[in-house]
Amino acid sequence: MRFSFILLAAILALYSCNSSDNSGKISADAQRAVKTKATRFSLEEKDDITRLVINDPWQNASGEQLVFYLVPHGEVIPAKISPENVIRVPVSRMICMSTTHLAALSALGATDVIAGASGTNLVYDASLRKSIEEGIIPDVGYEGSLDRELIVALRPDLLMAYGVSASSSEQMRKMSDMGVKVIFNADYLEEHPLARCEWIKIFGLLTGKKEKADSLYSAVTENYLRLAEMVRDSSESRPAVLLGAPWEDVWYISPSNSYIGSLISDAGGQYLFDDLTAPNSLPFAVEAVFRRATRADVWINPGTAGSLDEIAEYDHRMTKLAVYKSGSVWNNRNRMTPAGGNDYWETAVVRPDLLLSDLISILHPRLLPDHELWYFMKLK
């Protein structure tokens, strides 16, 4: 993670050489890319107190709002604000229920606040794994197997959760009845990579690292928009992209307005389901996907496959696809631990520019000839 942010600085230095020529274009690009802004939260600062509103924080939520007030230690809580909605900042102890939350804290240099985490066996970051092995960061479980007694015993200032559905979210909200402050993080529901990345601002406010969070977000955004603009300005054709893989004879298709759909578009690919818009992934029969898949030039993220043989072993029908025969198949498994921890599901949320660079390199290698893949690997 630390290396990747050093890499970011180097990339920004390279691009800054031509900043005077591109400044106008960046501004125009930012105006066009309204969808890159986070829609699942809003911030309002007044008199050192920040009002945080989280909108529709789980799938299929409609009109749900969670309101919190981030109040500095020692600051008097205004009479009109309920103490139940107050989070004293900066927090000293936080429990994280997703590896993406850990990545945000790592990027800010605030891992010392991590009091516990969920799914610690899937953590990629080496320094965090060391803390886990030493018992400094215990595993608190997940949903049905949540260790509520341990969570209370850890005395967190805050539990950073995420809700897949209203029912699963209710499980987490029960922690509030036990005196644990819970915030729901809806970054995974944002439709654009930069919108997801913007959630680092909340972590900055919670940990007293607002300036660093804003700086990181601005740098990543600038780099991402430059890369996307470079692709748009190129004369190269857009390769047809197949995404995902079947599971038990069902192929769950991400819509074009999804996080990964936005990435493919920004990287200069033509997503085979670019006509599909929906709030969530949708199930398709394998045969229906297969008909479109015959046109694919590139196949990205074929499930958990680590080789072409594994794809064939799981579903031999896939070997008939031209994209399989050509070997133009790539998966996000380049950075993994023996236990299954995958950095794609960890740091990519705070480094969407690096993720975009990978995809551009795959789809248009001529545009980034010196780029070394970070999250992706070509299957053999």
C-alpha positions as CSV (number, residue, x, y, z in Angstrom):
1,M,0.0,0.0,0.0
2,R,2.8,2.5,0.9
3,F,4.6,1.6,-2.3
4,S,1.5,2.3,-4.4
5,F,1.2,5.8,-3.0
6,I,4.8,6.5,-3.8
7,L,3.9,5.3,-7.3
8,L,1.1,7.8,-7.4
9,A,3.4,10.6,-6.6
10,A,5.7,9.6,-9.4
11,I,2.8,9.4,-11.9
12,L,1.5,12.8,-10.9
13,A,5.0,14.3,-11.3
14,L,5.2,12.9,-14.8
15,Y,1.8,14.3,-15.8
16,S,2.5,17.7,-14.2
17,C,5.1,18.4,-16.8
18,N,2.2,19.0,-19.2
19,S,-0.2,20.5,-16.8
20,S,-0.3,23.9,-18.4
21,D,-1.5,22.3,-21.7
22,N,-4.2,20.2,-20.1
23,S,-5.5,22.4,-17.3
24,G,-8.5,23.5,-19.4
25,K,-9.3,20.0,-20.5
26,I,-9.2,18.7,-16.9
27,S,-11.7,21.4,-15.8
28,A,-14.0,20.5,-18.7
29,D,-13.7,16.9,-17.9
30,A,-14.6,17.5,-14.3
31,Q,-17.7,19.4,-15.4
32,R,-18.7,16.5,-17.6
33,A,-18.1,13.9,-15.0
34,V,-20.8,14.7,-12.4
35,K,-21.3,11.0,-11.9
36,T,-17.9,10.8,-10.4
37,K,-19.1,12.5,-7.2
38,A,-20.3,10.4,-4.3
39,T,-24.1,10.4,-3.9
40,R,-24.4,8.2,-0.9
41,F,-23.2,10.7,1.6
42,S,-23.1,14.5,2.1
43,L,-21.1,16.7,4.5
44,E,-22.0,20.1,6.0
45,E,-19.5,21.9,8.2
46,K,-20.6,24.6,10.6
47,D,-18.8,26.0,13.7
48,D,-16.3,23.1,13.9
49,I,-19.1,20.5,13.8
50,T,-19.7,18.4,10.7
51,R,-23.1,17.1,9.8
52,L,-22.8,13.7,8.0
53,V,-25.8,12.3,6.1
54,I,-25.6,8.8,4.7
55,N,-28.2,8.2,2.0
56,D,-29.7,4.8,1.3
57,P,-26.8,2.9,2.9
58,W,-27.8,-0.6,1.7
59,Q,-29.2,-2.3,-1.4
60,N,-32.8,-1.5,-2.3
61,A,-33.0,1.2,0.4
62,S,-35.3,4.0,-0.6
63,G,-35.3,7.4,1.1
64,E,-33.3,6.0,4.1
65,Q,-31.1,8.6,5.8
66,L,-28.7,8.2,8.7
67,V,-27.6,11.5,10.3
68,F,-24.5,11.9,12.4
69,Y,-22.7,15.0,13.9
70,L,-18.9,14.8,14.2
71,V,-18.1,16.9,17.2
72,P,-14.5,17.6,18.4
73,H,-13.6,16.4,21.9
74,G,-14.3,19.2,24.4
75,E,-16.8,20.9,22.1
76,V,-20.2,21.5,23.7
77,I,-23.0,19.6,21.9
78,P,-25.7,22.0,20.8
79,A,-29.0,21.5,22.5
80,K,-30.8,20.7,19.3
81,I,-28.5,17.7,18.6
82,S,-29.3,14.4,20.2
83,P,-26.2,12.8,21.8
84,E,-27.2,9.5,20.1
85,N,-26.3,11.1,16.8
86,V,-22.9,12.5,18.0
87,I,-19.5,11.0,17.3
88,R,-16.6,12.6,19.1
89,V,-13.6,13.1,16.8
90,P,-11.0,12.2,16.3
91,V,-11.9,8.6,17.3
92,S,-9.2,6.5,19.0
93,R,-10.7,3.0,18.5
94,M,-12.6,1.8,15.4
95,I,-13.8,-1.6,14.4
96,C,-13.9,-2.2,10.6
97,M,-16.2,-4.6,8.9
98,S,-14.6,-4.5,5.5
99,T,-11.1,-4.7,4.1
100,T,-11.8,-1.5,2.1
101,H,-12.2,0.4,5.4
102,L,-8.8,-0.9,6.5
103,A,-7.3,0.3,3.2
104,A,-8.7,3.8,3.8
105,L,-7.1,4.0,7.2
106,S,-3.8,2.6,5.9
107,A,-3.7,5.3,3.2
108,L,-4.2,7.9,5.9
109,G,-1.6,6.5,8.2
110,A,-4.3,5.9,10.8
111,T,-4.1,2.1,11.3
112,D,-3.4,2.7,15.0
113,V,-7.1,3.3,15.5
114,I,-8.1,-0.2,14.3
115,A,-9.4,-2.0,17.4
116,G,-10.9,-5.0,15.5
117,A,-11.9,-6.2,12.1
118,S,-14.1,-8.7,10.3
119,G,-12.6,-11.4,8.1
120,T,-9.1,-10.9,9.2
121,N,-8.0,-14.0,7.3
122,L,-8.7,-12.1,4.1
123,V,-6.5,-9.1,4.8
124,Y,-3.8,-8.4,2.3
125,D,-1.7,-5.6,3.9
126,A,1.4,-7.2,5.4
127,S,1.7,-4.8,8.3
128,L,-2.0,-5.3,9.3
129,R,-1.6,-9.1,9.0
130,K,1.3,-8.8,11.4
131,S,-0.9,-7.0,13.9
132,I,-3.6,-9.6,13.4
133,E,-1.1,-12.4,14.0
134,E,0.1,-10.7,17.2
135,G,-3.5,-10.4,18.5
136,I,-3.5,-6.6,18.3
137,I,-6.4,-6.6,15.8
138,P,-8.9,-9.4,16.7
139,D,-11.5,-10.8,14.4
140,V,-15.0,-9.8,15.5
141,G,-16.9,-12.2,13.1
142,Y,-19.6,-11.3,10.6
143,E,-23.4,-11.0,10.7
144,G,-24.8,-14.3,12.1
145,S,-21.5,-15.1,13.7
146,L,-20.8,-11.6,15.0
147,D,-19.0,-11.7,18.4
148,R,-21.1,-9.0,20.1
149,E,-19.5,-9.6,23.5
150,L,-16.0,-9.1,22.1
151,I,-17.1,-5.9,20.2
152,V,-18.4,-4.4,23.5
153,A,-15.3,-5.5,25.3
154,L,-13.1,-3.8,22.8
155,R,-14.8,-0.5,23.7
156,P,-14.7,1.0,20.3
157,D,-15.6,4.7,19.7
158,L,-17.1,3.6,16.4
159,L,-18.0,0.5,14.4
160,M,-17.7,1.0,10.7
161,A,-20.2,-1.3,9.1
162,Y,-21.8,-1.9,5.7
163,G,-25.3,-3.3,5.0
164,V,-26.0,-5.7,2.1
165,S,-29.7,-5.6,2.9
166,A,-32.1,-4.1,5.4
167,S,-32.2,-7.4,7.3
168,S,-28.4,-7.7,7.5
169,S,-28.2,-4.1,8.5
170,E,-30.6,-4.7,11.3
171,Q,-28.2,-7.2,12.8
172,M,-25.5,-4.5,12.9
173,R,-27.8,-1.9,14.3
174,K,-28.5,-4.1,17.3
175,M,-25.0,-3.2,18.4
176,S,-26.3,0.3,19.1
177,D,-28.6,-1.1,21.8
178,M,-25.4,-2.4,23.4
179,G,-23.8,1.0,23.5
180,V,-21.7,0.8,20.4
181,K,-21.9,3.6,17.9
182,V,-22.4,2.3,14.3
183,I,-21.9,4.0,11.0
184,F,-22.9,2.4,7.8
185,N,-20.4,2.8,4.9
186,A,-22.1,2.6,1.5
187,D,-19.0,3.1,-0.7
188,Y,-19.6,-0.2,-2.4
189,L,-23.0,1.1,-3.8
190,E,-21.5,4.1,-5.5
191,E,-21.6,3.8,-9.3
192,H,-18.2,5.3,-10.2
193,P,-14.7,4.5,-8.9
194,L,-14.0,8.1,-7.9
195,A,-17.3,8.3,-6.0
196,R,-16.2,5.3,-4.0
197,C,-12.8,6.8,-3.4
198,E,-14.4,10.0,-2.1
199,W,-15.5,8.1,1.1
200,I,-11.9,8.5,2.3
201,K,-13.0,12.0,3.3
202,I,-15.2,10.5,6.0
203,F,-12.3,8.5,7.3
204,G,-10.2,11.7,7.3
205,L,-12.8,13.6,9.4
206,L,-13.2,10.7,11.8
207,T,-9.4,10.3,12.4
208,G,-8.4,14.0,12.4
209,K,-6.7,13.7,9.0
210,K,-9.0,15.7,6.9
211,E,-6.3,17.6,5.0
212,K,-4.5,14.4,4.1
213,A,-7.7,12.7,3.0
214,D,-8.7,15.7,0.8
215,S,-5.2,15.8,-0.7
216,L,-5.2,12.0,-1.5
217,Y,-8.6,12.2,-3.0
218,S,-7.7,15.2,-5.2
219,A,-4.5,13.6,-6.4
220,V,-6.1,10.3,-7.3
221,T,-9.0,12.1,-9.0
222,E,-6.7,14.3,-11.1
223,N,-4.7,11.3,-12.2
224,Y,-7.8,9.2,-13.0
225,L,-9.4,12.0,-15.1
226,R,-6.1,12.5,-17.0
227,L,-6.0,8.9,-17.9
228,A,-9.6,8.8,-18.9
229,E,-9.1,11.9,-21.0
230,M,-6.1,10.3,-22.7
231,V,-8.2,7.3,-23.7
232,R,-11.0,9.5,-25.0
233,D,-8.6,11.5,-27.1
234,S,-7.0,8.4,-28.7
235,S,-8.1,7.1,-32.1
236,E,-8.0,3.5,-31.0
237,S,-11.1,1.3,-31.4
238,R,-13.0,0.1,-28.3
239,P,-12.5,-3.7,-27.6
240,A,-15.6,-5.6,-26.7
241,V,-15.4,-6.7,-23.0
242,L,-16.9,-9.7,-21.4
243,L,-17.1,-9.5,-17.6
244,G,-17.5,-12.2,-14.9
245,A,-18.3,-15.9,-15.1
246,P,-21.2,-18.2,-14.4
247,W,-22.0,-19.6,-11.0
248,E,-24.1,-22.7,-10.7
249,D,-25.4,-22.1,-14.3
250,V,-26.3,-18.5,-13.5
251,W,-24.3,-15.5,-14.8
252,Y,-24.7,-12.4,-12.7
253,I,-24.3,-9.4,-14.9
254,S,-23.2,-6.0,-13.7
255,P,-25.1,-3.2,-15.3
256,S,-23.4,-0.6,-17.4
257,N,-24.0,2.1,-14.7
258,S,-22.1,0.0,-12.1
259,Y,-18.6,0.6,-10.7
260,I,-17.0,-1.9,-13.0
261,G,-19.1,-0.7,-16.0
262,S,-17.8,2.8,-15.4
263,L,-14.2,1.5,-15.3
264,I,-14.5,-0.4,-18.5
265,S,-16.0,2.7,-20.3
266,D,-13.3,5.0,-18.9
267,A,-10.6,2.5,-19.9
268,G,-11.9,2.6,-23.5
269,G,-13.7,-0.7,-23.6
270,Q,-17.1,-1.5,-25.1
271,Y,-18.9,-3.5,-22.4
272,L,-21.0,-6.2,-23.9
273,F,-23.9,-5.2,-21.7
274,D,-23.6,-1.5,-22.1
275,D,-27.4,-1.4,-22.8
276,L,-28.2,-2.7,-19.4
277,T,-28.9,-0.3,-16.5
278,A,-30.1,-1.4,-13.1
279,P,-29.4,-0.7,-9.4
280,N,-27.8,-4.2,-8.8
281,S,-26.3,-7.1,-10.7
282,L,-28.9,-9.2,-12.5
283,P,-29.1,-13.0,-13.1
284,F,-28.9,-14.2,-16.7
285,A,-29.0,-17.7,-18.2
286,V,-25.5,-18.8,-19.4
287,E,-26.9,-19.3,-22.9
288,A,-28.1,-15.6,-23.0
289,V,-24.6,-14.3,-22.0
290,F,-22.9,-16.8,-24.3
291,R,-24.6,-15.4,-27.3
292,R,-23.1,-11.9,-26.6
293,A,-19.8,-13.4,-25.4
294,T,-19.0,-14.7,-28.9
295,R,-18.2,-11.1,-29.8
296,A,-15.8,-10.5,-26.9
297,D,-12.2,-9.3,-27.6
298,V,-11.2,-9.3,-23.9
299,W,-12.5,-11.2,-20.9
300,I,-12.1,-9.7,-17.5
301,N,-12.6,-11.1,-14.0
302,P,-13.7,-14.7,-14.8
303,G,-14.7,-15.6,-11.2
304,T,-12.0,-17.1,-9.1
305,A,-10.1,-18.7,-11.9
306,G,-6.3,-18.5,-11.7
307,S,-5.7,-20.1,-15.1
308,L,-7.4,-21.0,-18.4
309,D,-7.5,-24.6,-17.3
310,E,-9.5,-23.8,-14.2
311,I,-12.1,-22.0,-16.4
312,A,-12.3,-25.2,-18.6
313,E,-12.6,-27.4,-15.6
314,Y,-15.5,-25.4,-14.2
315,D,-17.5,-25.0,-17.4
316,H,-16.1,-26.6,-20.6
317,R,-18.5,-24.6,-22.7
318,M,-16.3,-21.5,-22.1
319,T,-13.5,-23.1,-24.1
320,K,-15.6,-22.6,-27.3
321,L,-15.4,-18.8,-26.9
322,A,-13.0,-17.1,-29.3
323,V,-11.8,-14.9,-26.4
324,Y,-10.8,-18.0,-24.5
325,K,-9.0,-19.5,-27.5
326,S,-7.1,-16.3,-28.0
327,G,-6.0,-16.2,-24.4
328,S,-7.1,-12.6,-23.9
329,V,-8.4,-13.4,-20.4
330,W,-7.4,-11.4,-17.3
331,N,-8.3,-11.7,-13.7
332,N,-7.8,-9.4,-10.6
333,R,-5.7,-12.0,-8.7
334,N,-2.2,-10.6,-9.2
335,R,-1.8,-9.6,-5.5
336,M,-3.0,-12.3,-3.2
337,T,-2.0,-14.0,0.0
338,P,-1.9,-17.8,0.4
339,A,-5.0,-17.5,2.6
340,G,-7.0,-15.8,-0.1
341,G,-6.6,-12.2,0.8
342,N,-6.9,-10.1,-2.4
343,D,-5.5,-6.6,-2.7
344,Y,-8.1,-5.8,-5.4
345,W,-10.8,-6.0,-2.8
346,E,-8.7,-3.9,-0.4
347,T,-6.7,-0.9,-1.8
348,A,-8.4,-0.6,-5.2
349,V,-11.1,1.5,-3.6
350,V,-8.6,4.2,-2.7
351,R,-6.5,3.8,-5.8
352,P,-9.0,3.7,-8.7
353,D,-6.4,5.5,-10.9
354,L,-4.1,2.6,-10.6
355,L,-7.0,0.2,-11.3
356,L,-7.8,2.3,-14.4
357,S,-4.2,2.2,-15.5
358,D,-4.3,-1.6,-15.4
359,L,-7.5,-1.8,-17.5
360,I,-6.1,0.7,-20.1
361,S,-2.9,-1.3,-20.3
362,I,-5.0,-4.5,-21.0
363,L,-7.4,-2.9,-23.5
364,H,-5.0,-0.4,-25.1
365,P,-1.4,-1.5,-24.4
366,R,0.0,1.1,-26.8
367,L,-1.3,3.9,-24.7
368,L,0.6,2.8,-21.5
369,P,3.5,0.8,-22.9
370,D,5.6,1.0,-19.7
371,H,2.8,0.2,-17.2
372,E,3.3,-3.0,-15.1
373,L,0.0,-4.6,-14.0
374,W,-0.8,-4.1,-10.3
375,Y,-4.1,-5.8,-9.6
376,F,-4.6,-7.9,-12.8
377,M,-2.8,-10.9,-14.3
378,K,-3.2,-12.6,-17.7
379,L,-4.4,-16.1,-17.3
380,K,-2.3,-18.9,-19.0
